[in-house]
Amino acid sequence: MRAFFTIGLLILSNVFMTLAWYGHLKFKELKWFENAGLITIILISWGLALFEYCFQVPANKIGFEGNGGPFTLMQLKVIQEVITLIIFVIFSMLFFKNETFRWNHAVGFCFLVLAVYFIFKK
């Protein structure tokens, strides 16, 4: 159960991380942000990143085997990277319609999945 809880928290964390890191690129399309300066955008992104940490830190604490969780540190990191990639691809396809998902992106994604396999291999 700790594994599912950890992965769920990592997914939520990565949604906020992606919004904080890349969501501001769409702000100019929103009326209230069309004249926002860089400092305003940074502060908004920091506010979003706070929620990222509110999910990321407990996910790592719950999931780490040193705290009774099911994952090693390396496994946690690789899981987080794969989740990040999945969330980013979904985000970019939904909000940045001009971006294309090409074959080389798919190959890179497959290599990350292979990384998960090798990290979890005993």
N, C-alpha and C positions, 0 to 999 in steps of 0.2 A: 504494500500500500504506500510506503514511503517513496518508492520509485515513481508511482503515478502522481503523487502529490508534488514531488520535486519537479517532474517534467511539466506539470500544469503551471506551477509557479514560474518556471523558466519561460514557458510560452507567454504568460502574461507580462513578464519582465521584458521580453523581446519585443512585444507589441509597443510598449511605452518607449523602449530604446529606439526603435525604428521611427516612431513618431517624433521623438526628440531630435534625432540625427537628420532625418530626411523630410519630415512633415512640413517644416518651415519653408521648404522649396515650393510648396503649393500655397503658402499664406498669401502671396501677392494676389491670388485670385479671389480672396475673401475681402469684402468691403472694409471690415474693421482693421485689417492688417496692411492695406495697400500702401500706407505711408509710414509703416513701422520701420524704425531704424535698426541697425545691427544690435545695439545694446538691448532693445526691447525683444528682439528675436532670441538673443542669447538667454535672457531671463526667462522667457517662455519655455525655451528648450530645457533649461535647468529645472524648471518646475515640473516638466514632464519626466525628466530623468530622475527626479526624486521618487516618483512612483516606480520607475524601473528598479531602483535600489530597494524599495520596500518589498519587492517580490524576489529580486535576485539574491539578496543576502539570506533570507530565510530558506530559499531553495537550496543554496549551497550548504547551509548549516544542517538542514534536514537530510539532504542527500549524501553528505560526506560520510564515508565509512568510519572515520575517526570519531564521529558523533552518533554512531549507531545506524547510519544510513547504508544504502546498498552500493554506492559508487565510490571509486577511487577519485583522487583529484584529477587525474588525466581523463578518466571517463566523464566526469562532470564537465570538463572543459570542452571535450569533443561533442558531447550532447548539446551543450550550449551553442557551439558553432553551427551545428547542423540545424538546430531550431532557428538560429539567427538567419541563416540562408533561406530557409523555407518561408519565414515571416517576411523577409525582404522581397523575395520573388513575388509572393502574393500581394504585398503592398505596392510594389512597382507596377505590377500588371493591373491593379485596380485604380491607382491614382496617377500613374504616368503612362498613359496609353501610347505615347510615342516611343517608349522603350520597347525593344524586342528581346525576347528570350531566344538566343541562338544555340546552335549545336555545341559550340565550345563552352557555353554556360552549363549545358546539360552534362557534358563530359566532366567539367570541374565539380559539379554536384555529385556525380557518380564517384569521383575520387574521394570526396568527403564522406560519402556513405561507406566506401572501402576503409577509410580511416577509422570510422566507428567500429567496423568489423575487426580490424587489427588491434585496436585499443582494448576491445572487450575479449579478445582471444586469450585464453589462458596458456 
